[in-house]
Amino acid sequence: MEKTERESRYRQSGFTLLETMIAMIILGAGLLALASAFAQGMVVMSTSHFHSVAKEKASEAIESVFTSRDTRTIAWAQIRNVSNGGVFLDGPLPLRTQGPDGLVNTADDGAVEHETLPGPDGQLGTGDDVSVALNSFAREVQITDVAPNLRQIQVTVRYQIGHLVRQYRLVTFISSFA
């Protein structure tokens, strides 16, 4: 039995227009997902420096509390927020330099902190370096009693980059025993 020319043509035909359109839609969705992942990666990379600054400023606040306890700069009873009879101001505050007491987020803090960045030559420590105020950062120190000789310190640093608001939170415990 011999096949007709028409039957032979249907067997040898390629993709239909519908199959091609479906394949293009699937490929387009995959490329769109890839572009979205790339854009998300760029956002994370552009904010990594700010996250590092927030992390260091939170650590700095915690370390200053431990140092003041160990050197007996302030008494154990003062390691609290102002609302509970301590020296640490309540609420989020701009990042300021530490005052004479060596603590941040207290009443004697100095001016808003600055960060020194390399200038046009790309090298830090030369005459063209740029000083940038850390105005987009705010730090909050919350101290709560856990036990008579134990307190929880929670430092939250919030920062804004464009329309994004991010925060870094560091929590630790401190005892009255130095």
N, CA, C and O atoms as a DFTB+ gen file, in Angstrom:
712 C
 N C O
     1  1       0.816      -1.161       0.000
     2  2       0.000       0.000       0.000
     3  2       0.879       1.250       0.000
     4  3       1.748       1.417       0.856
     5  1       0.644       2.085      -0.935
     6  2       1.461       3.261      -1.090
     7  2       0.793       4.465      -0.430
     8  3      -0.417       4.665      -0.536
     9  1       1.615       5.259       0.253
    10  2       1.078       6.438       0.947
    11  2       0.863       7.542      -0.066
    12  3       1.588       7.676      -1.052
    13  1      -0.119       8.292       0.207
    14  2      -0.364       9.424      -0.682
    15  2       0.591      10.558      -0.339
    16  3       1.190      10.592       0.736
    17  1       0.712      11.459      -1.259
    18  2       1.618      12.587      -1.059
    19  2       1.197      13.456       0.122
    20  3       2.039      14.031       0.812
    21  1      -0.079      13.545       0.341
    22  2      -0.601      14.368       1.436
    23  2      -0.244      13.769       2.786
    24  3       0.170      14.513       3.676
    25  1      -0.380      12.480       2.983
    26  2      -0.028      11.826       4.239
    27  2       1.451      11.968       4.514
    28  3       1.850      12.153       5.664
    29  1       2.259      11.886       3.498
    30  2       3.703      12.007       3.639
    31  2       4.089      13.422       4.084
    32  3       5.003      13.592       4.890
    33  1       3.406      14.418       3.567
    34  2       3.708      15.793       3.916
    35  2       3.408      16.056       5.399
    36  3       4.169      16.760       6.062
    37  1       2.310      15.499       5.925
    38  2       1.971      15.700       7.350
    39  2       2.997      15.057       8.263
    40  3       3.281      15.609       9.327
    41  1       3.560      13.932       7.903
    42  2       4.547      13.262       8.744
    43  2       5.853      14.042       8.793
    44  3       6.545      14.016       9.811
    45  1       6.194      14.717       7.742
    46  2       7.465      15.409       7.663
    47  2       7.365      16.874       8.070
    48  3       8.364      17.591       8.019
    49  1       6.216      17.324       8.461
    50  2       6.073      18.728       8.814
    51  2       6.790      19.028      10.128
    52  3       6.982      18.130      10.947
    53  1       7.200      20.329      10.342
    54  2       7.912      20.744      11.550
    55  2       6.945      21.153      12.644
    56  3       5.843      20.617      12.762
    57  1       7.390      22.128      13.451
    58  2       6.542      22.614      14.538
    59  2       5.391      23.439      13.972
    60  3       5.509      24.091      12.934
    61  1       4.311      23.385      14.672
    62  2       3.193      24.235      14.275
    63  2       3.386      25.612      14.875
    64  3       4.229      25.800      15.752
    65  1       2.623      26.557      14.416
    66  2       2.704      27.920      14.930
    67  2       2.358      27.956      16.413
    68  3       2.973      28.714      17.163
    69  1       1.403      27.168      16.849
    70  2       0.998      27.116      18.262
    71  2       2.142      26.604      19.131
    72  3       2.409      27.167      20.193
    73  1       2.811      25.560      18.702
    74  2       3.937      25.020      19.471
    75  2       5.068      26.035      19.562
    76  3       5.705      26.161      20.608
    77  1       5.319      26.746      18.499
    78  2       6.363      27.763      18.500
    79  2       6.018      28.902      19.463
    80  3       6.891      29.383      20.186
    81  1       4.770      29.332      19.481
    82  2       4.352      30.399      20.389
    83  2       4.470      29.975      21.846
    84  3       4.897      30.765      22.688
    85  1       4.099      28.739      22.153
    86  2       4.208      28.236      23.526
    87  2       5.674      28.184      23.957
    88  3       6.007      28.554      25.083
    89  1       6.544      27.726      23.064
    90  2       7.972      27.669      23.369
    91  2       8.527      29.076      23.614
    92  3       9.355      29.270      24.504
    93  1       8.077      30.045      22.835
    94  2       8.552      31.423      23.025
    95  2       8.069      32.000      24.350
    96  3       8.802      32.748      24.997
    97  1       6.873      31.673      24.756
    98  2       6.343      32.151      26.049
    99  2       7.145      31.555      27.194
   100  3       7.484      32.261      28.144
   101  1       7.451      30.275      27.117
   102  2       8.244      29.613      28.167
   103  2       9.644      30.219      28.221
   104  3      10.151      30.502      29.306
   105  1      10.263      30.417      27.080
   106  2      11.590      31.016      27.025
   107  2      11.563      32.452      27.559
   108  3      12.475      32.855      28.281
   109  1      10.544      33.218      27.219
   110  2      10.409      34.590      27.709
   111  2      10.258      34.637      29.215
   112  3      10.846      35.497      29.870
   113  1       9.470      33.715      29.779
   114  2       9.301      33.668      31.242
   115  2      10.624      33.340      31.922
   116  3      10.946      33.914      32.962
   117  1      11.382      32.434      31.352
   118  2      12.689      32.084      31.922
   119  2      13.652      33.253      31.884
   120  3      14.368      33.499      32.854
   121  1      13.679      33.978      30.774
   122  2      14.553      35.146      30.662
   123  2      14.127      36.261      31.610
   124  3      14.973      36.966      32.161
   125  1      12.826      36.424      31.800
   126  2      12.326      37.430      32.731
   127  2      12.727      37.082      34.169
   128  3      13.103      37.971      34.933
   129  1      12.653      35.822      34.539
   130  2      13.071      35.390      35.874
   131  2      14.569      35.616      36.067
   132  3      14.997      36.038      37.142
   133  1      15.355      35.346      35.056
   134  2      16.792      35.564      35.122
   135  2      17.113      37.049      35.278
   136  3      17.982      37.414      36.070
   137  1      16.428      37.896      34.541
   138  2      16.634      39.343      34.655
   139  2      16.242      39.846      36.047
   140  3      16.907      40.723      36.601
   141  1      15.174      39.298      36.606
   142  2      14.741      39.681      37.951
   143  2      15.781      39.278      38.991
   144  3      16.081      40.053      39.899
   145  1      16.328      38.086      38.867
   146  2      17.362      37.631      39.794
   147  2      18.602      38.512      39.690
   148  3      19.222      38.833      40.704
   149  1      18.961      38.899      38.493
   150  2      20.106      39.777      38.282
   151  2      19.867      41.138      38.937
   152  3      20.759      41.675      39.594
   153  1      18.685      41.689      38.764
   154  2      18.351      42.983      39.363
   155  2      18.371      42.903      40.890
   156  3      18.852      43.822      41.553
   157  1      17.850      41.807      41.448
   158  2      17.854      41.627      42.898
   159  2      19.283      41.548      43.414
   160  3      19.594      42.104      44.467
   161  1      20.146      40.870      42.688
   162  2      21.555      40.776      43.065
   163  2      22.237      42.130      43.053
   164  3      23.078      42.410      43.908
   165  1      21.886      42.965      42.101
   166  2      22.468      44.303      42.032
   167  2      22.026      45.162      43.227
   168  3      22.814      45.943      43.760
   169  1      20.780      45.014      43.635
   170  2      20.282      45.763      44.796
   171  2      21.035      45.327      46.052
   172  3      21.439      46.172      46.851
   173  1      21.226      44.031      46.233
   174  2      21.943      43.520      47.405
   175  2      23.387      44.013      47.395
   176  3      23.909      44.432      48.428
   177  1      24.025      43.962      46.242
   178  2      25.413      44.424      46.154
   179  2      25.529      45.925      46.451
   180  3      26.487      46.359      47.090
   181  1      24.575      46.698      45.998
   182  2      24.659      48.150      46.206
   183  2      24.410      48.533      47.664
   184  3      24.820      49.615      48.086
   185  1      23.757      47.684      48.435
   186  2      23.479      47.998      49.841
   187  2      24.455      47.331      50.802
   188  3      24.350      47.545      52.010
   189  1      25.393      46.540      50.317
   190  2      26.280      45.792      51.208
   191  2      27.167      46.713      52.042
   192  3      27.437      46.410      53.204
   193  1      27.623      47.822      51.480
   194  2      28.459      48.749      52.248
   195  2      27.670      49.338      53.417
   196  3      28.184      49.429      54.532
   197  1      26.435      49.734      53.165
   198  2      25.600      50.302      54.224
   199  2      25.328      49.266      55.316
   200  3      25.297      49.599      56.501
   201  1      25.134      48.012      54.910
   202  2      24.902      46.944      55.888
   203  2      26.148      46.746      56.753
   204  3      26.033      46.528      57.959
   205  1      27.328      46.819      56.154
   206  2      28.575      46.681      56.918
   207  2      28.713      47.809      57.930
   208  3      29.117      47.573      59.069
   209  1      28.381      49.032      57.527
   210  2      28.449      50.169      58.457
   211  2      27.478      49.953      59.611
   212  3      27.833      50.182      60.767
   213  1      26.256      49.516      59.313
   214  2      25.257      49.283      60.356
   215  2      25.731      48.215      61.338
   216  3      25.561      48.352      62.549
   217  1      26.318      47.169      60.811
   218  2      26.823      46.084      61.653
   219  2      27.931      46.578      62.587
   220  3      27.945      46.241      63.771
   221  1      28.845      47.366      62.062
   222  2      29.942      47.884      62.883
   223  2      29.444      48.865      63.939
   224  3      29.951      48.868      65.061
   225  1      28.473      49.689      63.604
   226  2      27.955      50.665      64.561
   227  2      27.153      49.997      65.675
   228  3      27.142      50.484      66.806
   229  1      26.490      48.898      65.370
   230  2      25.794      48.134      66.416
   231  2      26.810      47.474      67.342
   232  3      26.650      47.500      68.562
   233  1      27.850      46.887      66.768
   234  2      28.903      46.257      67.580
   235  2      29.614      47.283      68.449
   236  3      29.934      47.010      69.606
   237  1      29.858      48.452      67.895
   238  2      30.509      49.525      68.636
   239  2      29.704      49.903      69.880
   240  3      30.278      50.121      70.947
   241  1      28.396      49.979      69.751
   242  2      27.542      50.340      70.889
   243  2      27.612      49.274      71.985
   244  3      27.721      49.598      73.168
   245  1      27.549      48.009      71.584
   246  2      27.616      46.914      72.566
   247  2      28.979      46.907      73.263
   248  3      29.055      46.773      74.484
   249  1      30.043      47.051      72.489
   250  2      31.390      47.025      73.066
   251  2      31.597      48.174      74.052
   252  3      32.276      48.007      75.065
   253  1      31.016      49.338      73.761
   254  2      31.187      50.460      74.670
   255  2      30.500      50.205      76.008
   256  3      30.978      50.661      77.047
   257  1      29.388      49.486      75.990
   258  2      28.700      49.160      77.253
   259  2      29.550      48.191      78.070
   260  3      29.716      48.375      79.276
   261  1      30.088      47.158      77.416
   262  2      30.934      46.201      78.132
   263  2      32.191      46.880      78.677
   264  3      32.608      46.598      79.801
   265  1      32.788      47.758      77.905
   266  2      33.991      48.467      78.348
   267  2      33.689      49.358      79.538
   268  3      34.473      49.401      80.487
   269  1      32.573      50.068      79.510
   270  2      32.232      50.941      80.633
   271  2      31.934      50.141      81.895
   272  3      32.233      50.587      83.003
   273  1      31.345      48.960      81.726
   274  2      31.116      48.101      82.891
   275  2      32.443      47.595      83.444
   276  3      32.660      47.617      84.655
   277  1      33.343      47.133      82.550
   278  2      34.613      46.554      82.995
   279  2      35.538      47.590      83.620
   280  3      36.272      47.276      84.557
   281  1      35.514      48.814      83.117
   282  2      36.384      49.870      83.660
   283  2      35.703      50.650      84.780
   284  3      36.291      51.563      85.360
   285  1      34.475      50.287      85.072
   286  2      33.675      50.932      86.114
   287  2      33.479      52.425      85.829
   288  3      33.446      53.239      86.752
   289  1      33.350      52.779      84.544
   290  2      33.066      54.157      84.161
   291  2      31.670      54.553      84.606
   292  3      31.439      55.684      85.034
   293  1      30.746      53.618      84.503
   294  2      29.389      53.832      85.019
   295  2      29.026      52.655      85.904
   296  3      29.575      51.562      85.765
   297  1      28.098      52.890      86.812
   298  2      27.667      51.853      87.743
   299  2      26.680      50.910      87.058
   300  3      26.069      51.260      86.048
   301  1      26.536      49.729      87.611
   302  2      25.613      48.723      87.076
   303  2      24.191      49.287      86.978
   304  3      23.481      49.002      86.014
   305  1      23.779      50.068      87.947
   306  2      22.423      50.629      87.956
   307  2      22.202      51.602      86.798
   308  3      21.059      51.827      86.400
   309  1      23.269      52.182      86.250
   310  2      23.143      53.133      85.155
   311  2      23.042      52.463      83.781
   312  3      22.708      53.122      82.796
   313  1      23.322      51.183      83.708
   314  2      23.246      50.474      82.424
   315  2      21.787      50.121      82.169
   316  3      21.367      48.966      82.245
   317  1      21.047      51.160      81.866
   318  2      19.611      51.068      81.558
   319  2      19.266      52.246      80.663
   320  3      20.073      53.154      80.466
   321  1      18.060      52.217      80.128
   322  2      17.564      53.364      79.377
   323  2      17.151      54.466      80.352
   324  3      16.875      54.195      81.520
   325  1      17.110      55.702      79.872
   326  2      16.747      56.853      80.699
   327  2      15.379      56.642      81.340
   328  3      15.172      57.015      82.495
   329  1      14.448      56.048      80.602
   330  2      13.103      55.825      81.138
   331  2      13.100      54.875      82.336
   332  3      12.122      54.816      83.081
   333  1      14.193      54.133      82.521
   334  2      14.304      53.217      83.661
   335  2      15.412      53.649      84.627
   336  3      15.889      52.839      85.422
   337  1      15.820      54.914      84.562
   338  2      16.820      55.432      85.501
   339  2      18.258      55.269      85.042
   340  3      19.172      55.443      85.847
   341  1      18.489      54.946      83.796
   342  2      19.842      54.753      83.289
   343  2      20.344      55.938      82.481
   344  3      19.791      57.035      82.553
   345  1      21.409      55.700      81.704
   346  2      22.030      56.778      80.941
   347  2      21.763      56.701      79.437
   348  3      22.074      57.648      78.716
   349  1      21.203      55.610      78.955
   350  2      21.002      55.446      77.513
   351  2      19.666      56.052      77.089
   352  3      18.609      55.707      77.618
   353  1      19.744      56.961      76.124
   354  2      18.549      57.659      75.655
   355  2      17.602      56.683      74.955
   356  3      18.030      55.734      74.298
   357  1      16.314      56.943      75.113
   358  2      15.285      56.088      74.508
   359  2      15.056      56.453      73.054
   360  3      15.214      57.609      72.661
   361  1      14.682      55.460      72.255
   362  2      14.297      55.679      70.868
   363  2      15.473      55.733      69.910
   364  3      16.630      55.798      70.327
   365  1      15.164      55.704      68.627
   366  2      16.218      55.790      67.614
   367  2      16.782      57.207      67.532
   368  3      16.044      58.191      67.521
   369  1      18.108      57.279      67.474
   370  2      18.809      58.566      67.422
   371  2      19.807      58.547      66.275
   372  3      20.247      57.476      65.855
   373  1      20.172      59.725      65.759
   374  2      21.197      59.756      64.711
   375  2      22.504      59.158      65.229
   376  3      22.773      59.189      66.429
   377  1      23.305      58.618      64.329
   378  2      24.622      58.097      64.725
   379  2      25.517      59.267      65.096
   380  3      25.879      60.078      64.243
   381  1      25.867      59.350      66.350
   382  2      26.725      60.440      66.827
   383  2      27.989      59.850      67.431
   384  3      28.017      58.688      67.834
   385  1      29.031      60.664      67.487
   386  2      30.275      60.221      68.105
   387  2      30.065      60.117      69.611
   388  3      29.220      60.806      70.184
   389  1      30.838      59.255      70.231
   390  2      30.690      59.083      71.674
   391  2      31.188      60.309      72.411
   392  3      32.105      60.997      71.963
   393  1      30.568      60.566      73.544
   394  2      30.948      61.714      74.368
   395  2      32.050      61.350      75.341
   396  3      32.688      60.306      75.202
   397  1      32.277      62.207      76.327
   398  2      33.336      61.971      77.316
   399  2      33.160      60.676      78.107
   400  3      34.140      60.116      78.598
   401  1      31.917      60.192      78.234
   402  2      31.706      58.946      78.991
   403  2      32.104      57.703      78.193
   404  3      32.147      56.608      78.753
   405  1      32.394      57.850      76.902
   406  2      32.814      56.711      76.084
   407  2      31.668      55.861      75.578
   408  3      31.895      54.811      74.978
   409  1      30.430      56.302      75.812
   410  2      29.246      55.546      75.407
   411  2      28.512      56.276      74.283
   412  3      28.533      57.504      74.206
   413  1      27.866      55.505      73.419
   414  2      27.030      56.103      72.378
   415  2      25.579      56.049      72.833
   416  3      25.215      55.233      73.679
   417  1      24.755      56.923      72.267
   418  2      23.333      57.046      72.600
   419  2      23.103      57.489      74.043
   420  3      22.164      57.047      74.704
   421  1      23.978      58.367      74.511
   422  2      23.798      58.986      75.822
   423  2      23.705      60.496      75.621
   424  3      23.910      60.989      74.511
   425  1      23.399      61.226      76.682
   426  2      23.142      62.663      76.580
   427  2      24.365      63.483      76.176
   428  3      24.207      64.587      75.653
   429  1      25.576      62.979      76.400
   430  2      26.777      63.778      76.110
   431  2      27.405      63.463      74.747
   432  3      28.559      63.817      74.506
   433  1      26.671      62.811      73.869
   434  2      27.223      62.454      72.553
   435  2      27.610      63.689      71.757
   436  3      27.089      64.782      71.976
   437  1      28.541      63.488      70.825
   438  2      29.049      64.585      70.006
   439  2      28.270      64.765      68.717
   440  3      27.061      64.536      68.660
   441  1      28.990      65.181      67.685
   442  2      28.386      65.484      66.381
   443  2      28.047      64.200      65.626
   444  3      28.471      63.109      66.007
   445  1      27.278      64.349      64.552
   446  2      26.936      63.223      63.689
   447  2      28.221      62.635      63.115
   448  3      29.111      63.369      62.686
   449  1      28.309      61.326      63.110
   450  2      29.509      60.649      62.618
   451  2      29.682      60.827      61.116
   452  3      28.715      60.989      60.371
   453  1      30.944      60.793      60.693
   454  2      31.304      60.890      59.283
   455  2      32.108      59.658      58.886
   456  3      32.755      59.016      59.713
   457  1      32.046      59.358      57.625
   458  2      32.835      58.262      57.073
   459  2      33.753      58.858      56.017
   460  3      33.322      59.673      55.202
   461  1      35.015      58.452      56.031
   462  2      35.972      58.946      55.050
   463  2      36.081      57.936      53.917
   464  3      36.364      56.759      54.139
   465  1      35.852      58.417      52.701
   466  2      35.897      57.568      51.511
   467  2      37.032      58.038      50.602
   468  3      37.414      59.208      50.647
   469  1      37.577      57.137      49.774
   470  2      38.626      57.558      48.845
   471  2      38.103      58.603      47.860
   472  3      36.948      58.550      47.437
   473  1      38.957      59.537      47.508
   474  2      38.592      60.577      46.552
   475  2      38.775      60.120      45.118
   476  3      38.793      58.921      44.841
   477  1      38.910      61.070      44.209
   478  2      39.023      60.744      42.779
   479  2      40.204      59.836      42.429
   480  3      40.142      59.096      41.447
   481  1      41.291      59.887      43.234
   482  2      42.431      59.026      42.899
   483  2      42.210      57.573      43.305
   484  3      43.007      56.705      42.949
   485  1      41.119      57.292      44.060
   486  2      40.786      55.918      44.445
   487  2      41.596      55.363      45.601
   488  3      41.499      54.176      45.912
   489  1      42.411      56.225      46.254
   490  2      43.232      55.755      47.367
   491  2      42.838      56.488      48.644
   492  3      42.695      57.711      48.664
   493  1      42.669      55.715      49.693
   494  2      42.307      56.276      50.988
   495  2      43.566      56.789      51.686
   496  3      44.615      56.148      51.631
   497  1      43.460      57.930      52.332
   498  2      44.586      58.481      53.068
   499  2      45.353      59.541      52.301
   500  3      46.423      59.973      52.731
   501  1      44.819      59.956      51.187
   502  2      45.456      61.035      50.422
   503  2      44.654      62.325      50.607
   504  3      43.595      62.309      51.234
   505  1      45.142      63.418      50.075
   506  2      44.532      64.721      50.281
   507  2      43.171      64.909      49.647
   508  3      42.459      65.849      49.998
   509  1      42.787      64.044      48.724
   510  2      41.505      64.238      48.035
   511  2      40.385      63.366      48.594
   512  3      39.336      63.234      47.965
   513  1      40.595      62.764      49.777
   514  2      39.560      61.924      50.380
   515  2      38.294      62.736      50.657
   516  3      38.348      63.952      50.843
   517  1      37.167      62.048      50.680
   518  2      35.870      62.700      50.852
   519  2      35.264      62.264      52.189
   520  3      35.267      61.077      52.515
   521  1      34.752      63.214      52.954
   522  2      34.092      62.924      54.222
   523  2      32.576      62.996      54.015
   524  3      32.048      63.997      53.531
   525  1      31.889      61.913      54.392
   526  2      30.444      61.822      54.182
   527  2      29.761      61.626      55.538
   528  3      30.119      60.722      56.292
   529  1      28.788      62.466      55.839
   530  2      28.027      62.344      57.093
   531  2      27.100      61.135      57.004
   532  3      26.491      60.881      55.965
   533  1      27.002      60.404      58.089
   534  2      26.135      59.221      58.142
   535  2      24.730      59.633      58.575
   536  3      24.220      59.147      59.584
   537  1      24.109      60.530      57.811
   538  2      22.783      61.058      58.143
   539  2      21.654      60.064      57.922
   540  3      20.590      60.201      58.526
   541  1      21.861      59.071      57.073
   542  2      20.770      58.141      56.764
   543  2      20.689      56.991      57.760
   544  3      19.908      56.059      57.568
   545  1      21.498      57.049      58.832
   546  2      21.517      55.993      59.843
   547  2      20.914      56.499      61.152
   548  3      21.047      57.672      61.499
   549  1      20.247      55.591      61.872
   550  2      19.756      55.877      63.227
   551  2      20.003      54.639      64.078
   552  3      19.830      53.512      63.614
   553  1      20.411      54.856      65.333
   554  2      20.723      53.739      66.229
   555  2      19.839      53.832      67.464
   556  3      19.620      54.912      68.012
   557  1      19.333      52.670      67.892
   558  2      18.519      52.604      69.111
   559  2      19.112      51.542      70.026
   560  3      19.383      50.417      69.606
   561  1      19.307      51.925      71.289
   562  2      19.825      50.994      72.300
   563  2      18.706      50.749      73.299
   564  3      18.232      51.675      73.957
   565  1      18.292      49.499      73.406
   566  2      17.248      49.119      74.367
   567  2      17.851      48.135      75.371
   568  3      18.423      47.113      74.991
   569  1      17.715      48.456      76.632
   570  2      18.247      47.595      77.682
   571  2      17.097      47.189      78.586
   572  3      16.372      48.035      79.110
   573  1      16.938      45.884      78.763
   574  2      15.857      45.362      79.603
   575  2      16.431      44.421      80.648
   576  3      17.382      43.685      80.386
   577  1      15.844      44.456      81.831
   578  2      16.256      43.559      82.914
   579  2      15.748      42.155      82.635
   580  3      14.584      41.962      82.283
   581  1      16.628      41.183      82.796
   582  2      16.251      39.773      82.652
   583  2      16.228      39.123      84.035
   584  3      15.316      38.362      84.359
   585  1      17.231      39.428      84.835
   586  2      17.357      38.929      86.209
   587  2      18.072      40.039      86.993
   588  3      18.524      41.016      86.397
   589  1      18.178      39.898      88.320
   590  2      18.831      40.965      89.099
   591  2      20.245      41.315      88.603
   592  3      20.633      42.483      88.628
   593  1      21.003      40.329      88.160
   594  2      22.371      40.577      87.706
   595  2      22.558      40.335      86.209
   596  3      23.675      40.099      85.750
   597  1      21.457      40.396      85.448
   598  2      21.545      40.120      84.015
   599  2      20.596      41.035      83.245
   600  3      19.429      41.189      83.605
   601  1      21.123      41.642      82.170
   602  2      20.315      42.510      81.321
   603  2      20.528      42.139      79.857
   604  3      21.585      41.645      79.463
   605  1      19.498      42.392      79.077
   606  2      19.584      42.182      77.631
   607  2      19.819      43.529      76.969
   608  3      19.135      44.508      77.270
   609  1      20.793      43.573      76.065
   610  2      21.063      44.785      75.289
   611  2      20.680      44.482      73.848
   612  3      21.164      43.520      73.251
   613  1      19.815      45.309      73.305
   614  2      19.415      45.166      71.903
   615  2      19.727      46.480      71.190
   616  3      19.192      47.533      71.538
   617  1      20.594      46.401      70.195
   618  2      20.959      47.581      69.413
   619  2      20.401      47.391      68.009
   620  3      20.686      46.391      67.350
   621  1      19.610      48.347      67.560
   622  2      19.033      48.315      66.217
   623  2      19.536      49.530      65.451
   624  3      19.367      50.668      65.887
   625  1      20.150      49.275      64.313
   626  2      20.614      50.356      63.441
   627  2      19.752      50.327      62.189
   628  3      19.721      49.328      61.469
   629  1      19.052      51.429      61.933
   630  2      18.209      51.555      60.745
   631  2      18.891      52.490      59.757
   632  3      19.509      53.484      60.138
   633  1      18.765      52.151      58.488
   634  2      19.333      53.016      57.460
   635  2      18.457      52.988      56.231
   636  3      17.738      52.023      55.972
   637  1      18.533      54.073      55.479
   638  2      17.696      54.211      54.294
   639  2      18.574      54.455      53.081
   640  3      19.489      55.278      53.105
   641  1      18.271      53.714      52.011
   642  2      18.949      53.877      50.730
   643  2      17.852      54.077      49.698
   644  3      17.153      53.129      49.340
   645  1      17.700      55.282      49.226
   646  2      16.605      55.575      48.303
   647  2      15.275      55.349      48.999
   648  3      15.009      55.953      50.038
   649  1      14.449      54.497      48.445
   650  2      13.155      54.200      49.074
   651  2      13.213      52.958      49.969
   652  3      12.227      52.627      50.627
   653  1      14.371      52.263      49.999
   654  2      14.522      51.073      50.838
   655  2      14.901      51.456      52.265
   656  3      15.821      52.247      52.474
   657  1      14.201      50.901      53.239
   658  2      14.552      51.087      54.642
   659  2      14.954      49.719      55.180
   660  3      14.176      48.765      55.143
   661  1      16.178      49.645      55.677
   662  2      16.708      48.386      56.195
   663  2      17.084      48.573      57.660
   664  3      17.180      49.696      58.157
   665  1      17.295      47.441      58.343
   666  2      17.761      47.527      59.720
   667  2      18.646      46.340      60.036
   668  3      18.521      45.269      59.442
   669  1      19.545      46.555      60.989
   670  2      20.412      45.498      61.500
   671  2      20.224      45.494      63.005
   672  3      20.316      46.540      63.646
   673  1      19.961      44.332      63.571
   674  2      19.707      44.223      65.003
   675  2      20.724      43.264      65.617
   676  3      20.962      42.173      65.099
   677  1      21.317      43.692      66.732
   678  2      22.288      42.882      67.456
   679  2      21.802      42.774      68.904
   680  3      21.534      43.786      69.552
   681  1      21.694      41.559      69.396
   682  2      21.188      41.321      70.754
   683  2      22.235      40.531      71.528
   684  3      22.797      39.560      71.022
   685  1      22.486      40.956      72.751
   686  2      23.405      40.239      73.624
   687  2      22.968      40.429      75.081
   688  3      22.020      41.159      75.371
   689  1      23.657      39.775      75.958
   690  2      23.359      39.886      77.388
   691  2      24.599      40.375      78.116
   692  3      25.727      40.104      77.704
   693  1      24.372      41.105      79.214
   694  2      25.464      41.599      80.034
   695  2      25.121      41.308      81.495
   696  3      23.979      41.456      81.929
   697  1      26.136      40.893      82.229
   698  2      25.905      40.637      83.660
   699  2      26.624      41.713      84.464
   700  3      27.451      42.458      83.938
   701  1      26.298      41.775      85.723
   702  2      26.918      42.781      86.587
   703  2      28.343      42.406      86.975
   704  3      29.062      43.218      87.558
   705  1      28.746      41.202      86.660
   706  2      30.080      40.711      87.040
   707  2      31.085      41.026      85.946
   708  3      30.963      40.542      84.821
   709  1      32.081      41.840      86.283
   710  2      33.100      42.213      85.285
   711  2      34.250      41.249      85.299
   712  3      35.197      41.406      84.528
